[in-house]
Amino acid sequence: MSWFCNLVDTYDRLSDIVGIPDKDGNILLPLNHTMKITDICVTISSNGSFRFAELSKLPIIIPCTEKSSTGRTSGIAPHPLHEELQYLAISKHHHEEYIKQLAAWSGLHCKVKLVHKYIIGGTLISDLHGSDIKTTNPKLFVRFSVEIPNDLTPHLWEDKTIAEAWLKYYSQQLKTRNIALCYATGQMAPIAINHPSGISRAKERNKAKMISYQGYKDKNYTVYGRFTKADEANAISTEASEKAHATLKYLIESQGYECDTQAIVAWAINDGNAAANPFSDSLGLYEETSQTDMDKIIAAQGAIDVNYARKLRSSLVGLGSVISLNKNTRHIAVLAVDAVDKGNIAVTYYQDMPEKDYIDRIITWHESCCWHFRNKGVSYISAPSVDRIIAAVYGEPKGDNYNKIKKQARERLLHCILNGESIDYGWLSAAVCRVSNPFSYEKKDKRWDKINWETAIGVTCAIAKKYYADKKEEFSLELDKKCDNRDYLYGRLLALADKIESYARFLQTGKDDTDKRATNAVRYMSAFAAKPFRTWRLIYDQLSPYLQRLHGGEWYQWQIDEIMSLFIEGEYETDKPLNGKYLMGYSLQRRALNIKNNEEVKKNVKQKD
C-alpha cells in the first residue's frame, strides 16, 4: 500500500496548511472533521439563550466521528456539534444520541457547553418559527454561533480552540479501541472500523469508498464487498485513514484531472505541490514564459528538433540546470482512481518515482510525440494534449458513453507517458482513417471545419511519429527530401497537388484569399488513402488547367518528377492502403511549400519598396 503511505506522508508534510483555504477555496481537512453545506445559522448569547437565526447556505468544516462521517445512512450517528434538525430536535432517538455525545465533551469548551445548554432547553423549533424559518425538512443543517463579550470568533466553525477540544476528546475515546499494527504506517495504533467516503465533490464519487469492509446492498439486496468485519482485512489505523483520505480529497479538488467518475492526480510527495501535468501539451510546460497563451506560442515559435527539446527541458527544470535537478530529492506520485460501482472506488493506476525520472519521462514523451501546429498564424512545435489525442482517435466528445472511452484512453496514455509503453497501432490506424475524411470535421452550421481538421492532422502526425519512434524508425520534423518510403512519398505528392490547385485559384481571383473551397486533393483524400495509385492518376489528370494558370508550373512539375524518381521500383504501382507515414509526408511537404511562398511574398514586397 505504498500509495496509501505516501498520502499519509504528504498530509504530515502539509500540516501547516491544514484547515486553511487556498486561493480557490480548497481545504486540507483537519483530522476527524468533514465539510458540510449548512442551511441555517443559529446565534446563542453568553448565557446560552437564543438571540437570532437566519437562513443562509454556507459550506463549513465541522467536527465528526468515524461513524458520523461514513455510516449515517445505515443507522443513527450524530455529528458532535453542528447537525441536522432531526438530530437537534425532531427525531427523539436521533436527538437522544446527539445530546449524549454533546454532553460527553461539552465540558472541554465553554462555547460547546452553551450550545448544549441551549439545545436541552428544547426551544430550537419554536425559535426558528419565530424567525420565519420553516422546519418541515428534517435534513436542514444547522451551524452555531456564540456571542461572548470580547470574543473575536463567535462562529464556532472558525474557532480553532473548539477543533482542538474535540480532537483531545476523540483521541481519548480511540484509546479504548483495539490496538493493532497499522499496515500503512507500521505502528501500533487504534484501528479504523469505518473508512471515510466521498473523496471528491463529484456526485458520482460522493458516497463511494476506497476501503470498504462490509460493502453495500443494492436494490435487489445483493451484497457487494469482500469482508464482513474490519479485522478480516489488513488493519489500518484511524489516524492514517483520516490523513490519507483527506489528502487525496484535497489533491483531487485542488489539482486533479477529472473525467466523469475518474480522477488522476500527480503531486510531489515531499511538499504536496502539483507535479508537471502529464496530460498537457508542450505549451502548458513553458512555465518560464508570459501568462497568455499567445505569448507561450511566440516563445515556442521556431523551436525545431534539438532546439525544441532544449527549450522544453529548460522549462521543466526551471532555470535549465540539469545539475540542480539531479540533486533534487523530491519524489513524484501519480494516482488514478475510478468508481467501479456506486459504492466503491478503485485505484486503477499508481506510480511513484524520483522527480528527475518523472521529468525525463515527460520530456521523452514530448520529444517523441510532437508535431507542427499553428495558432493565429503562428507556427510552433508541441506535443498534443492527451484530450486532443483521444479526440483524434475517437472523435469529438458525444454522449455519456464517450466518458467510458475517454477514461480508458487516459489510463492507457498514462502507461505510454510514464511507463514508456508503445502506442497501439489500432489508435494510429483509427486516427489516420478519421483525418483522411476531411469533411467529417464540421462546424455547427455543417460547413467544413478546416482549422480543426488541420489541427487533427498535426495530432495524428504526432501519434505516428511516436508510434514509429517506438519501432526504432525516426522521422524528422523537417521535410526529408531523400526519404524513399512509399507512403511518405505519396503524402508529398498529395500536398503538391493541393498546393498547385489552391495557389492557382488564389492567383485567378486576384490574390484574394476568400476562396475556401476544398481542393480536389482534399476531396479525394479518403479514396487516396485507400487506393493511392488509382486515385493519384485521377487527381493528377485534373491538375492540368491549374498548372496552365501557373504558366506551365515548371517548378511544381519538377517537384512532382523528383518525388516520382524516389519511389523504389514496383512500389509506386501498388494500390495497398497508406499508413500514418503518408500524413507526415503530406504535412511536412505542405509546410515546406508554405514557407517557400511566404519567402516569395516577402521578396516581392521588398522589391516594390
ChimeraX attribute file (.defattr): number of C-alpha atoms within 10 A of each C-alpha:
attribute: neighborCount
match mode: 1-to-1
recipient: residues
	/A:1	8
	/A:2	12
	/A:3	18
	/A:4	20
	/A:5	18
	/A:6	22
	/A:7	25
	/A:8	24
	/A:9	20
	/A:10	22
	/A:11	29
	/A:12	17
	/A:13	14
	/A:14	16
	/A:15	11
	/A:16	10
	/A:17	14
	/A:18	16
	/A:19	17
	/A:20	13
	/A:21	12
	/A:22	11
	/A:23	8
	/A:24	8
	/A:25	9
	/A:26	17
	/A:27	22
	/A:28	25
	/A:29	24
	/A:30	22
	/A:31	20
	/A:32	23
	/A:33	21
	/A:34	19
	/A:35	14
	/A:36	15
	/A:37	16
	/A:38	22
	/A:39	17
	/A:40	21
	/A:41	20
	/A:42	20
	/A:43	21
	/A:44	22
	/A:45	19
	/A:46	15
	/A:47	14
	/A:48	20
	/A:49	17
	/A:50	19
	/A:51	14
	/A:52	15
	/A:53	23
	/A:54	15
	/A:55	16
	/A:56	11
	/A:57	14
	/A:58	13
	/A:59	11
	/A:60	15
	/A:61	20
	/A:62	24
	/A:63	22
	/A:64	23
	/A:65	19
	/A:66	20
	/A:67	17
	/A:68	20
	/A:69	21
	/A:70	19
	/A:71	17
	/A:72	12
	/A:73	8
	/A:74	8
	/A:75	10
	/A:76	16
	/A:77	21
	/A:78	28
	/A:79	24
	/A:80	23
	/A:81	26
	/A:82	25
	/A:83	20
	/A:84	23
	/A:85	22
	/A:86	20
	/A:87	24
	/A:88	26
	/A:89	20
	/A:90	17
	/A:91	12
	/A:92	12
	/A:93	12
	/A:94	19
	/A:95	20
	/A:96	15
	/A:97	17
	/A:98	24
	/A:99	18
	/A:100	13
	/A:101	15
	/A:102	20
	/A:103	17
	/A:104	11
	/A:105	19
	/A:106	22
	/A:107	14
	/A:108	17
	/A:109	15
	/A:110	13
	/A:111	26
	/A:112	24
	/A:113	17
	/A:114	19
	/A:115	28
	/A:116	21
	/A:117	16
	/A:118	18
	/A:119	20
	/A:120	14
	/A:121	11
	/A:122	12
	/A:123	13
	/A:124	19
	/A:125	16
	/A:126	12
	/A:127	16
	/A:128	19
	/A:129	12
	/A:130	12
	/A:131	13
	/A:132	12
	/A:133	15
	/A:134	12
	/A:135	15
	/A:136	9
	/A:137	11
	/A:138	14
	/A:139	14
	/A:140	16
	/A:141	21
	/A:142	22
	/A:143	25
	/A:144	20
	/A:145	23
	/A:146	25
	/A:147	19
	/A:148	14
	/A:149	9
	/A:150	7
	/A:151	8
	/A:152	9
	/A:153	14
	/A:154	19
	/A:155	15
	/A:156	23
	/A:157	19
	/A:158	15
	/A:159	14
	/A:160	12
	/A:161	14
	/A:162	20
	/A:163	21
	/A:164	14
	/A:165	16
	/A:166	24
	/A:167	18
	/A:168	13
	/A:169	15
	/A:170	17
	/A:171	13
	/A:172	11
	/A:173	11
	/A:174	16
	/A:175	12
	/A:176	9
	/A:177	13
	/A:178	13
	/A:179	16
	/A:180	16
	/A:181	16
	/A:182	21
	/A:183	16
	/A:184	21
	/A:185	19
	/A:186	12
	/A:187	13
	/A:188	14
	/A:189	21
	/A:190	23
	/A:191	23
	/A:192	23
	/A:193	18
	/A:194	21
	/A:195	21
	/A:196	26
	/A:197	22
	/A:198	21
	/A:199	24
	/A:200	22
	/A:201	12
	/A:202	16
	/A:203	11
	/A:204	17
	/A:205	26
	/A:206	15
	/A:207	18
	/A:208	24
	/A:209	23
	/A:210	19
	/A:211	19
	/A:212	24
	/A:213	19
	/A:214	15
	/A:215	16
	/A:216	15
	/A:217	12
	/A:218	11
	/A:219	6
	/A:220	6
	/A:221	8
	/A:222	9
	/A:223	12
	/A:224	16
	/A:225	15
	/A:226	12
	/A:227	13
	/A:228	12
	/A:229	11
	/A:230	16
	/A:231	15
	/A:232	10
	/A:233	13
	/A:234	10
	/A:235	19
	/A:236	27
	/A:237	23
	/A:238	21
	/A:239	19
	/A:240	25
	/A:241	25
	/A:242	21
	/A:243	24
	/A:244	24
	/A:245	25
	/A:246	27
	/A:247	27
	/A:248	23
	/A:249	21
	/A:250	20
	/A:251	26
	/A:252	22
	/A:253	22
	/A:254	18
	/A:255	18
	/A:256	22
	/A:257	17
	/A:258	17
	/A:259	15
	/A:260	17
	/A:261	21
	/A:262	27
	/A:263	24
	/A:264	23
	/A:265	23
	/A:266	25
	/A:267	24
	/A:268	21
	/A:269	26
	/A:270	18
	/A:271	16
	/A:272	21
	/A:273	15
	/A:274	17
	/A:275	19
	/A:276	19
	/A:277	18
	/A:278	25
	/A:279	20
	/A:280	18
	/A:281	19
	/A:282	26
	/A:283	23
	/A:284	18
	/A:285	22
	/A:286	20
	/A:287	16
	/A:288	13
	/A:289	17
	/A:290	13
	/A:291	9
	/A:292	8
	/A:293	13
	/A:294	14
	/A:295	13
	/A:296	20
	/A:297	25
	/A:298	16
	/A:299	17
	/A:300	23
	/A:301	18
	/A:302	14
	/A:303	18
	/A:304	19
	/A:305	15
	/A:306	10
	/A:307	12
	/A:308	21
	/A:309	18
	/A:310	15
	/A:311	18
	/A:312	25
	/A:313	24
	/A:314	18
	/A:315	19
	/A:316	21
	/A:317	19
	/A:318	15
	/A:319	12
	/A:320	15
	/A:321	12
	/A:322	15
	/A:323	9
	/A:324	12
	/A:325	18
	/A:326	13
	/A:327	9
	/A:328	12
	/A:329	11
	/A:330	14
	/A:331	19
	/A:332	26
	/A:333	23
	/A:334	21
	/A:335	19
	/A:336	22
	/A:337	22
	/A:338	23
	/A:339	20
	/A:340	15
	/A:341	13
	/A:342	15
	/A:343	22
	/A:344	20
	/A:345	23
	/A:346	16
	/A:347	16
	/A:348	15
	/A:349	16
	/A:350	16
	/A:351	17
	/A:352	20
	/A:353	16
	/A:354	16
	/A:355	22
	/A:356	19
	/A:357	16
	/A:358	23
	/A:359	21
	/A:360	15
	/A:361	18
	/A:362	23
	/A:363	22
	/A:364	16
	/A:365	18
	/A:366	28
	/A:367	24
	/A:368	21
	/A:369	23
	/A:370	27
	/A:371	29
	/A:372	23
	/A:373	21
	/A:374	16
	/A:375	13
	/A:376	7
	/A:377	7
	/A:378	13
	/A:379	17
	/A:380	22
	/A:381	26
	/A:382	30
	/A:383	27
	/A:384	27
	/A:385	19
	/A:386	20
	/A:387	17
	/A:388	20
	/A:389	24
	/A:390	22
	/A:391	15
	/A:392	26
	/A:393	24
	/A:394	18
	/A:395	18
	/A:396	13
	/A:397	14
	/A:398	9
	/A:399	7
	/A:400	9
	/A:401	9
	/A:402	14
	/A:403	16
	/A:404	13
	/A:405	13
	/A:406	20
	/A:407	19
	/A:408	11
	/A:409	19
	/A:410	20
	/A:411	16
	/A:412	16
	/A:413	21
	/A:414	21
	/A:415	16
	/A:416	17
	/A:417	23
	/A:418	21
	/A:419	12
	/A:420	15
	/A:421	13
	/A:422	17
	/A:423	19
	/A:424	12
	/A:425	14
	/A:426	10
	/A:427	20
	/A:428	24
	/A:429	17
	/A:430	16
	/A:431	26
	/A:432	27
	/A:433	20
	/A:434	22
	/A:435	25
	/A:436	23
	/A:437	17
	/A:438	23
	/A:439	18
	/A:440	15
	/A:441	20
	/A:442	14
	/A:443	11
	/A:444	7
	/A:445	7
	/A:446	10
	/A:447	11
	/A:448	18
	/A:449	16
	/A:450	17
	/A:451	12
	/A:452	14
	/A:453	21
	/A:454	17
	/A:455	19
	/A:456	27
	/A:457	26
	/A:458	27
	/A:459	30
	/A:460	32
	/A:461	29
	/A:462	26
	/A:463	30
	/A:464	30
	/A:465	26
	/A:466	24
	/A:467	22
	/A:468	19
	/A:469	15
	/A:470	15
	/A:471	10
	/A:472	9
	/A:473	10
	/A:474	13
	/A:475	18
	/A:476	12
	/A:477	18
	/A:478	17
	/A:479	18
	/A:480	14
	/A:481	13
	/A:482	10
	/A:483	14
	/A:484	16
	/A:485	15
	/A:486	21
	/A:487	24
	/A:488	24
	/A:489	29
	/A:490	26
	/A:491	26
	/A:492	26
	/A:493	24
	/A:494	28
	/A:495	24
	/A:496	21
	/A:497	25
	/A:498	21
	/A:499	19
	/A:500	23
	/A:501	22
	/A:502	21
	/A:503	17
	/A:504	20
	/A:505	20
	/A:506	15
	/A:507	13
	/A:508	13
	/A:509	11
	/A:510	8
	/A:511	12
	/A:512	10
	/A:513	12
	/A:514	8
	/A:515	11
	/A:516	9
	/A:517	12
	/A:518	16
	/A:519	17
	/A:520	18
	/A:521	27
	/A:522	20
	/A:523	17
	/A:524	20
	/A:525	21
	/A:526	20
	/A:527	17
	/A:528	25
	/A:529	26
	/A:530	17
	/A:531	16
	/A:532	25
	/A:533	18
	/A:534	14
	/A:535	18
	/A:536	21
	/A:537	11
	/A:538	15
	/A:539	21
	/A:540	14
	/A:541	9
	/A:542	15
	/A:543	17
	/A:544	14
	/A:545	13
	/A:546	19
	/A:547	19
	/A:548	12
	/A:549	16
	/A:550	18
	/A:551	10
	/A:552	13
	/A:553	16
	/A:554	12
	/A:555	10
	/A:556	16
	/A:557	15
	/A:558	11
	/A:559	15
	/A:560	17
	/A:561	12
	/A:562	13
	/A:563	18
	/A:564	16
	/A:565	13
	/A:566	16
	/A:567	19
	/A:568	11
	/A:569	8
	/A:570	7
	/A:571	14
	/A:572	17
	/A:573	11
	/A:574	12
	/A:575	15
	/A:576	13
	/A:577	13
	/A:578	21
	/A:579	19
	/A:580	25
	/A:581	22
	/A:582	24
	/A:583	28
	/A:584	29
	/A:585	29
	/A:586	24
	/A:587	25
	/A:588	24
	/A:589	25
	/A:590	22
	/A:591	17
	/A:592	14
	/A:593	15
	/A:594	13
	/A:595	12
	/A:596	11
	/A:597	13
	/A:598	12
	/A:599	12
	/A:600	12
	/A:601	12
	/A:602	10
	/A:603	11
	/A:604	11
	/A:605	10
	/A:606	9
	/A:607	8
	/A:608	6
	/A:609	5
